[in-house]
Amino acid sequence: MAHDFDLITIGAGSGGVAASRRAAAHGARVAIVEGGRVGGTCVLRGCVPKKLLMYAAQFGDALQEARGYGWQLPDGVRFDMPTWAGAKAAETARLEGVYRQLLAGSGVQLIEGWARLDGPNTVVVGEQRFTARHILLATGGAPVKDSIPGIDACATSDDLLDLQTLPERAAVIGGGYIAVEFASMLARLGVRVDLFFRDRQPLRGFDTMLRTAAANALQSAGVVLHPGAAPQRIGRDRDGGFLLMLGEDRLLAFPWVLNATGRRPNSAGLGLPPSFTLGAQDAVPVDDQGDTALPGVHAIGDLTNRKNLTPVAIAEGRALADRLFGPSHRPVDLSLVASAVFMLPPLASVGPSEGEALAAGHRLQVFETDFRPMKQAFIGGAERTAMKLLVDADSDRVLAVHMAGADAPEIVQSLAVALTAGATKAHFDRTIAMHPTAAEEFVLMRTPSRTLEPAPR
């Protein structure tokens, strides 16, 4: 049977675009379908604009630090949200244009509209029907809006990044990286922030050192932490504000609330047959090759709810295109994926947490340091940097790198190459330090702070 295309991708985010372009480079006839803006969450309403807001918040710190370095600055310097918002809108529009050009230049046909499956090898977009040998689902995820009764009326990260003015006070609900990042930024931009989360510390799943560093940094920025105090319900007051109900006798009022309680795969409306069983959080289950239970239908990225990071979606998309249309392919290894939390100061990590490494059966040597970096010490600042190496005591292999402090994402990204290559602690020890840098501390830690036995099995 002849098909209109070799591949139809549903969703023109980072993963879908990468997969489509790679397939086209292999000579496949490719179409990509998008009902919204081309570029997806990361480019338009996630990673990129979020980091631009982080830079804005970071300049506030830099202005204060500059005084200690001899700069004479006028009083009354303030952040102007409309100026940032206009520049952000222009930049995301530019990036969307770049993505459209990349698709056109790769020979990928862009079909604009909302797509759904309609039987084997068939996609419907409005009144049009298209067929393909392979269909790729790459629709990503979206903020959860039903985690707490009444939270659907609160702003999400999408809304925050489109604000023209900032509130004077805000409650942020959630303890994950989105909640922590925006609480940190908003506080530095002049908003009085309260952060509510279920656990004892924010950033569940991260190493304890990073969680502690995050909590301390948030408090230093003026964020009021409410551990173990997720609201039971959210109501509205007569003035349009929000009422957080934390118990029968505890009610807190805020003019603005950010819902950062998580994200959910965008699987609704895809036309999946009733017999198809979705996974946790309505994720589309796939095998390690990206294949679903439906013949000829594949899925990548946040839709599968595995490692919900943009570079992972891109790698999965390219690997799938190589397997389906290329001469060879290399499966995606998700065992060592670096990640960062772009709060201020930022956190970064590659490899397991201390608890995860012990649970996996490793006998651990833990190397760690905590210090006030030169830039802060010079001006009497309180900001600190913390670093940790986890080493398998039997093989000497470095299992993980964790860092909290300035430039942590850049440093850990570079060290992720070494870990992927199988670096040992001896390799770190033989590396001559670059001085004066913060990163040199990773090759100067000689004595373990402790040795830990694995969890009993």
C-alpha positions as CSV (number, residue, x, y, z in Angstrom):
1,M,0.0,0.0,0.0
2,A,1.3,3.4,-0.9
3,H,1.4,6.0,1.8
4,D,1.4,9.8,1.7
5,F,4.5,9.9,3.9
6,D,7.1,7.7,5.4
7,L,6.8,9.5,8.8
8,I,4.2,11.8,10.2
9,T,5.2,13.4,13.5
10,I,2.5,14.8,15.8
11,G,4.0,17.7,17.8
12,A,6.5,20.3,16.6
13,G,8.5,20.6,19.8
14,S,12.2,20.0,20.2
15,G,11.9,16.2,20.1
16,G,9.5,16.1,17.2
17,V,11.4,18.6,15.1
18,A,14.7,16.8,15.7
19,A,13.2,13.4,14.8
20,S,11.6,14.8,11.6
21,R,14.7,16.5,10.4
22,R,16.8,13.5,11.0
23,A,14.4,11.2,9.2
24,A,14.3,13.6,6.2
25,A,18.1,13.7,6.1
26,H,17.9,9.9,5.6
27,G,15.7,10.5,2.6
28,A,12.3,9.8,4.2
29,R,9.2,11.7,3.2
30,V,8.2,13.5,6.4
31,A,5.3,15.7,7.6
32,I,5.0,17.3,11.0
33,V,1.7,18.4,12.5
34,E,1.3,21.2,15.0
35,G,-1.8,22.9,16.3
36,G,0.0,25.6,18.2
37,R,3.2,27.5,17.8
38,V,6.2,25.7,16.3
39,G,9.0,25.1,18.8
40,G,7.2,23.5,21.7
41,T,7.4,24.0,25.4
42,C,11.1,24.4,25.9
43,V,11.6,27.1,23.3
44,L,8.4,29.0,23.7
45,R,7.2,28.7,27.3
46,G,9.8,26.6,29.2
47,C,13.6,26.3,29.3
48,V,14.5,29.3,27.1
49,P,12.2,32.1,28.5
50,K,12.7,30.7,32.0
51,K,16.4,31.1,31.8
52,L,16.0,34.6,30.3
53,L,14.0,35.4,33.5
54,M,16.8,33.8,35.6
55,Y,19.3,36.2,33.9
56,A,17.0,39.1,34.7
57,A,16.9,38.1,38.4
58,Q,20.7,37.4,38.3
59,F,21.4,41.0,37.3
60,G,19.7,42.1,40.5
61,D,22.3,40.2,42.5
62,A,25.1,41.4,40.3
63,L,24.1,45.0,40.8
64,Q,24.3,44.6,44.6
65,E,27.6,42.7,44.3
66,A,29.1,45.4,42.0
67,R,29.0,47.9,44.9
68,G,31.4,45.7,46.8
69,Y,33.7,45.8,43.8
70,G,33.9,49.6,43.6
71,W,31.0,50.4,41.3
72,Q,29.1,53.5,42.3
73,L,25.4,52.9,41.3
74,P,22.4,55.2,41.7
75,D,19.8,54.4,44.2
76,G,16.3,53.3,43.1
77,V,17.4,50.9,40.4
78,R,14.4,48.6,39.7
79,F,13.3,45.8,37.4
80,D,10.7,46.7,34.7
81,M,8.7,43.6,33.8
82,P,7.1,45.0,30.7
83,T,10.5,45.7,29.2
84,W,11.6,42.1,29.8
85,A,8.2,40.7,28.6
86,G,8.5,42.6,25.3
87,A,12.1,41.4,24.7
88,K,11.1,37.8,25.6
89,A,8.2,37.8,23.2
90,A,10.4,39.1,20.4
91,E,13.0,36.4,21.1
92,T,10.6,33.5,21.2
93,A,9.0,34.8,18.0
94,R,12.5,34.8,16.4
95,L,13.1,31.3,17.6
96,E,9.8,30.1,16.3
97,G,10.8,31.5,12.9
98,V,14.1,29.7,13.1
99,Y,12.3,26.4,13.8
100,R,10.0,26.9,10.8
101,Q,13.1,27.6,8.6
102,L,14.8,24.5,9.9
103,L,11.8,22.3,8.9
104,A,11.5,23.9,5.5
105,G,15.2,23.7,4.8
106,S,15.2,20.0,5.8
107,G,12.3,19.2,3.4
108,V,9.8,18.5,6.2
109,Q,6.2,19.5,5.4
110,L,4.5,21.4,8.1
111,I,0.8,20.8,8.5
112,E,-0.8,23.2,10.8
113,G,-3.8,21.9,12.9
114,W,-4.6,19.5,15.6
115,A,-4.0,15.8,14.7
116,R,-5.4,12.6,15.9
117,L,-5.0,8.9,15.0
118,D,-7.7,7.4,13.0
119,G,-6.9,3.7,12.5
120,P,-3.7,2.1,11.3
121,N,-1.2,4.3,9.6
122,T,-3.7,7.2,9.4
123,V,-3.7,10.7,10.9
124,V,-6.6,13.2,10.7
125,V,-6.0,16.9,10.8
126,G,-9.3,18.8,10.5
127,E,-11.0,17.6,7.3
128,Q,-7.7,16.2,5.9
129,R,-6.5,12.6,6.1
130,F,-2.9,11.5,5.8
131,T,-1.3,8.1,5.8
132,A,2.3,7.1,6.8
133,R,4.3,4.0,7.3
134,H,5.3,5.3,10.7
135,I,3.6,7.8,13.1
136,L,5.6,9.5,15.9
137,L,3.8,10.9,18.9
138,A,5.8,13.8,20.3
139,T,3.2,16.0,22.0
140,G,5.1,16.6,25.3
141,G,3.4,17.5,28.5
142,A,1.4,20.3,30.1
143,P,0.9,21.7,33.7
144,V,-1.4,19.6,35.9
145,K,-4.5,21.6,36.8
146,D,-6.4,19.2,39.0
147,S,-3.9,18.3,41.7
148,I,-5.8,20.3,44.4
149,P,-9.4,21.4,44.4
150,G,-9.6,25.0,43.1
151,I,-6.0,25.1,41.7
152,D,-7.3,25.3,38.2
153,A,-7.9,29.0,38.7
154,C,-4.3,29.6,39.6
155,A,-1.5,30.6,37.2
156,T,0.9,28.1,35.7
157,S,4.5,28.6,34.6
158,D,3.0,29.3,31.1
159,D,1.1,32.2,32.5
160,L,3.9,33.5,34.7
161,L,6.2,33.9,31.7
162,D,3.6,36.0,29.9
163,L,3.0,38.4,32.8
164,Q,3.3,42.1,32.1
165,T,3.4,43.1,35.8
166,L,4.6,41.2,38.9
167,P,2.5,40.8,42.0
168,E,3.7,42.2,45.3
169,R,3.1,38.9,47.0
170,A,2.8,35.3,45.7
171,A,2.3,31.8,46.9
172,V,4.1,29.1,44.9
173,I,2.6,25.6,45.4
174,G,5.0,22.7,44.7
175,G,8.4,21.4,45.6
176,G,9.8,20.4,42.2
177,Y,12.3,22.2,40.0
178,I,9.7,24.5,38.4
179,A,8.4,25.7,41.9
180,V,11.9,26.2,43.2
181,E,13.2,28.0,40.2
182,F,10.4,30.5,40.0
183,A,10.2,31.1,43.7
184,S,13.9,31.9,43.6
185,M,13.5,34.3,40.6
186,L,10.4,36.0,41.8
187,A,12.0,36.8,45.2
188,R,15.0,38.4,43.5
189,L,12.7,40.5,41.3
190,G,11.0,42.0,44.3
191,V,8.0,39.7,45.0
192,R,7.4,38.4,48.6
193,V,7.1,34.7,48.1
194,D,5.8,31.8,50.2
195,L,6.6,28.3,49.0
196,F,4.3,25.4,50.0
197,F,5.3,21.8,49.5
198,R,4.5,18.3,50.9
199,D,7.9,17.0,51.8
200,R,10.3,18.1,54.5
201,Q,12.6,19.7,51.8
202,P,12.1,20.8,48.2
203,L,13.3,18.9,45.2
204,R,12.4,15.3,46.0
205,G,14.5,12.8,44.1
206,F,17.6,15.0,44.2
207,D,20.6,14.3,46.4
208,T,20.2,15.5,50.0
209,M,23.1,17.9,49.7
210,L,21.3,19.7,46.8
211,R,18.0,19.7,48.6
212,T,19.5,21.3,51.7
213,A,21.4,23.8,49.6
214,A,18.2,24.7,47.7
215,A,16.3,25.3,50.9
216,N,19.0,27.5,52.4
217,A,19.3,29.5,49.2
218,L,15.6,30.1,49.0
219,Q,15.5,31.3,52.6
220,S,18.5,33.6,52.0
221,A,16.6,35.1,49.2
222,G,13.6,35.8,51.5
223,V,11.3,33.0,50.4
224,V,9.2,31.7,53.3
225,L,9.2,27.9,53.3
226,H,6.2,25.9,54.3
227,P,7.3,22.2,54.4
228,G,4.7,19.6,54.8
229,A,2.0,22.2,54.1
230,A,0.5,21.7,50.7
231,P,-3.0,23.3,50.6
232,Q,-6.0,21.1,50.8
233,R,-8.1,23.4,48.8
234,I,-7.9,26.8,47.1
235,G,-10.8,29.3,47.2
236,R,-11.3,32.9,46.1
237,D,-12.1,36.0,48.0
238,R,-14.3,38.9,47.1
239,D,-11.5,40.9,45.6
240,G,-10.4,38.1,43.3
241,G,-7.5,36.9,45.4
242,F,-6.8,33.4,46.5
243,L,-7.4,31.6,49.8
244,L,-5.2,28.7,50.6
245,M,-6.9,26.3,53.0
246,L,-4.2,24.4,54.9
247,G,-6.5,22.9,57.5
248,E,-9.7,23.5,59.3
249,D,-8.3,26.4,61.2
250,R,-5.6,27.8,58.9
251,L,-6.4,30.0,56.0
252,L,-3.9,32.2,54.1
253,A,-4.7,34.9,51.5
254,F,-2.6,35.7,48.5
255,P,-3.3,38.1,45.6
256,W,-1.5,35.7,43.1
257,V,-0.7,31.9,43.2
258,L,1.5,29.9,41.0
259,N,0.5,26.3,40.4
260,A,3.8,24.3,40.1
261,T,2.5,21.0,41.2
262,G,3.8,19.1,38.2
263,R,3.2,18.3,34.6
264,R,1.3,15.6,32.8
265,P,1.8,13.9,29.4
266,N,-0.3,15.4,26.6
267,S,-2.0,12.1,25.6
268,A,-5.6,13.3,25.6
269,G,-7.1,13.9,22.1
270,L,-4.6,11.8,20.3
271,G,-7.2,9.4,19.1
272,L,-5.6,6.4,20.8
273,P,-8.0,3.4,20.6
274,P,-10.0,2.4,23.7
275,S,-8.0,-0.9,23.9
276,F,-4.7,1.1,24.3
277,T,-3.7,1.2,28.0
278,L,-2.0,4.4,29.2
279,G,0.6,4.4,31.9
280,A,0.9,6.4,35.1
281,Q,-0.1,10.1,34.7
282,D,-1.7,9.1,31.3
283,A,1.8,8.6,29.8
284,V,2.1,6.6,26.5
285,P,4.1,3.5,27.3
286,V,7.0,2.6,25.0
287,D,9.7,0.0,24.9
288,D,13.4,0.9,25.0
289,Q,13.3,1.5,21.3
290,G,10.4,4.0,21.5
291,D,7.8,1.7,20.0
292,T,4.2,1.6,21.4
293,A,1.9,-1.3,21.5
294,L,0.3,0.0,18.3
295,P,2.0,-1.2,15.1
296,G,3.9,1.6,13.4
297,V,3.2,4.1,16.2
298,H,6.1,5.4,18.2
299,A,6.5,8.0,21.0
300,I,9.3,10.1,22.6
301,G,9.9,12.7,25.2
302,D,7.7,13.9,28.0
303,L,4.7,12.1,26.5
304,T,6.3,8.8,27.7
305,N,7.0,10.2,31.2
306,R,10.5,8.7,31.6
307,K,13.3,11.3,31.6
308,N,11.4,14.6,31.1
309,L,14.2,16.7,29.7
310,T,14.4,18.4,26.3
311,P,17.8,16.9,25.4
312,V,16.4,13.5,26.1
313,A,13.5,14.0,23.8
314,I,15.9,15.2,21.1
315,A,18.2,12.2,21.5
316,E,15.2,9.8,21.5
317,G,13.8,11.4,18.3
318,R,17.1,11.2,16.4
319,A,17.8,7.6,17.6
320,L,14.3,6.6,16.4
321,A,14.8,8.2,13.0
322,D,18.1,6.5,12.6
323,R,16.6,3.2,13.4
324,L,13.7,3.5,11.1
325,F,15.4,5.2,8.1
326,G,19.1,5.2,8.6
327,P,21.9,2.7,8.0
328,S,22.6,2.2,11.7
329,H,21.6,3.6,15.0
330,R,22.7,3.8,18.6
331,P,20.1,3.3,21.4
332,V,19.7,6.2,23.9
333,D,21.4,5.5,27.3
334,L,19.4,7.2,30.0
335,S,21.6,5.9,32.9
336,L,23.7,9.1,33.0
337,V,21.7,12.2,32.1
338,A,22.8,15.5,33.6
339,S,20.2,17.9,34.8
340,A,20.1,21.4,36.4
341,V,17.8,23.5,38.5
342,F,18.1,27.1,37.4
343,M,17.5,28.8,40.7
344,L,19.9,31.2,42.1
345,P,22.5,30.0,42.8
346,P,21.9,27.0,40.4
347,L,22.1,23.3,41.1
348,A,23.3,20.6,38.8
349,S,23.7,16.8,39.0
350,V,24.7,13.8,37.0
351,G,24.4,10.3,38.3
352,P,22.5,8.8,41.2
353,S,21.8,10.5,44.6
354,E,23.6,9.0,47.6
355,G,20.5,7.1,48.6
356,E,20.0,5.7,45.0
357,A,23.6,4.6,44.8
358,L,23.4,2.7,48.1
359,A,20.1,1.1,47.1
360,A,21.7,-0.1,43.9
361,G,24.3,-2.0,45.9
362,H,27.3,0.3,45.7
363,R,29.8,0.6,48.5
364,L,30.3,4.3,48.5
365,Q,33.1,6.7,49.2
366,V,31.7,10.2,49.5
367,F,33.9,13.2,48.8
368,E,32.4,16.6,49.5
369,T,33.3,20.2,50.2
370,D,31.5,23.3,51.1
371,F,33.0,26.8,50.8
372,R,32.4,30.5,50.2
373,P,33.7,31.2,46.7
374,M,36.2,34.0,46.2
375,K,33.7,36.3,44.5
376,Q,31.5,36.2,47.6
377,A,34.3,36.3,50.2
378,F,35.7,39.5,48.8
379,I,32.5,41.4,49.4
380,G,31.5,39.6,52.6
381,G,28.7,37.7,50.9
382,A,27.0,34.7,52.4
383,E,26.5,32.6,49.3
384,R,28.2,29.2,49.4
385,T,29.2,26.5,47.0
386,A,28.7,22.8,47.8
387,M,30.2,19.9,45.8
388,K,30.0,16.1,46.1
389,L,31.5,13.1,44.3
390,L,30.1,9.6,44.8
391,V,32.7,6.9,44.1
392,D,32.2,3.2,43.9
393,A,34.7,2.0,46.6
394,D,35.4,-1.3,44.9
395,S,36.0,-0.2,41.3
396,D,37.0,3.5,42.0
397,R,34.6,4.6,39.3
398,V,33.0,8.0,39.8
399,L,29.3,7.4,39.9
400,A,27.9,10.9,40.4
401,V,28.7,14.6,40.5
402,H,26.5,17.0,42.5
403,M,27.0,20.7,42.8
404,A,25.2,23.7,44.2
405,G,26.7,27.1,43.4
406,A,27.6,29.6,40.7
407,D,28.2,28.0,37.2
408,A,27.1,24.5,38.5
409,P,25.2,23.6,35.2
410,E,28.2,24.5,33.1
411,I,30.7,22.6,35.3
412,V,28.6,19.5,35.7
413,Q,27.8,19.3,32.0
414,S,31.5,19.1,31.3
415,L,32.1,16.5,34.0
416,A,29.2,14.4,32.6
417,V,31.5,13.7,29.6
418,A,34.1,12.2,32.0
419,L,31.5,10.1,33.8
420,T,30.0,8.8,30.5
421,A,33.6,7.8,29.5
422,G,33.9,5.8,32.8
423,A,36.3,8.1,34.7
424,T,37.7,6.9,38.0
425,K,38.6,8.9,41.1
426,A,42.2,8.2,40.1
427,H,41.6,10.1,36.9
428,F,40.2,13.1,38.8
429,D,43.2,13.0,41.2
430,R,45.7,13.0,38.3
431,T,44.1,16.0,36.7
432,I,46.0,19.2,37.4
433,A,43.8,21.9,38.8
434,M,43.0,25.2,37.0
435,H,43.4,28.0,39.6
436,P,41.7,30.1,40.7
437,T,38.4,28.4,39.8
438,A,35.6,26.8,41.7
439,A,35.7,23.8,39.4
440,E,39.2,22.9,40.6
441,E,37.7,21.6,43.8
442,F,36.4,18.6,42.0
443,V,40.0,17.4,41.3
444,L,41.4,18.5,44.8
445,M,39.1,16.4,47.0
446,R,41.5,13.7,48.2
447,T,40.0,12.3,51.4
448,P,36.5,10.8,51.6
449,S,34.3,12.3,54.2
450,R,32.7,8.9,54.8
451,T,32.4,5.4,53.4
452,L,29.0,3.9,53.3
453,E,27.9,0.3,53.0
454,P,25.2,-0.6,50.5
455,A,21.6,-1.2,51.6
456,P,20.9,-4.8,52.6
457,R,19.1,-6.9,49.9
